[in-house]
């Protein structure tokens, strides 16, 4: 007799069958119930403590769920679903969780009746295909060049959020930012890269109405030598570098043995000549502003300021890329590879301003910027964080409209139409899949029902009336 092979530890407990199915459904419903009250125009804000001890006040589904520390795998899958929705679509993070929770809830009945999970999944996939077909049928084409239409669409997105009380402000910011960075791909297609091309800069202080979209970029840096270098330059010639303007340090510990006293002076002179050579290679292109992602030595600072050139050092790579897109410059890795075409001449103004206690550099009034910065002002950091979340959702919606200019009715109307159509189609489905298919149709009612409950409306009477009209 062979001794039994132990694959799992003795202390581990393995469960399977309907017991696990029920546990997964209960965990998913628990996650959905957490954020159910944050759906719709009468939704409530949740106040949370984040990992660092800060306060998060929001009704954004993804922002709430990512602060939860859950151990159940099904609950983690629901949170991952919300995160994916936020990355791909940008909005609807609460709706997708409520709908997923309801889909699992209606499936529980069939688990009790010993339906195999693959049968339920097959019926759900068929319902998904039919639902997408219904959405395509009722979708209306819209003109993305009509600002009033775009404004109304984006306002409907943020109408359920905290910033809806500030009128058109956030919607205007979102539309201005996305139209600025949009790139034509040909054949009527446009690409809008929010992550790389748009930066939201939050500066506490002032009023929210002072927020604006810059026709260029800003970053939290000052010139290297404020007293010697200009802080305001009109129509600057900008050179962007990805290399240090300082003497190269040895990668490992380097020893130099000096025989004569004069050798020390020769070494220092070699360093100075190396840095002077770097600066001369840059200065022959007559720049007004030099920006590098790496270090800039005092000697290089001296040569540049002597030539009337302002310099900024240790800038983030992402900020440098945005400056390149805004002013038409090319980031150069070595000064000896510089060409006239690498110099950015598209900016209208470089200026360093002090906002609050910090200095910010502005490169604005660009001719055709393909990157921009949204400057947000507000009373506190918590307010600004929530405004930024709402703005990101609004920009994502504006981007989606530009990429696919179609619109379906909101307020639960689309879900009720899909539900009614699927119920009609369920009568033509044969076999055991008919009942899960019909259950999926009923699950779509969760969105309008939750909206009505959050508004304090009599749900049963309202749903019956609405379905009669559909």
Helices and strands as residue ranges (DSSP letters): H 18-35, G 36-38, E 46-49, E 55-58, H 61-65, H 73-88, H 93-112, H 117-138, E 140-141, H 147-158, G 162-166, H 169-181, E 183-186, E 189-191, H 194-197, E 198-204, G 208-210, E 212-214, E 217-219, E 232-234, E 238-241, H 262-283, E 289-292, H 298-306, E 310-312, H 317-327, E 331-332, G 335-337, G 340-342, E 349-355, E 358-364, E 372-378, H 381-403, E 406-407, H 413-426, H 433-443, H 445-454, H 459-469
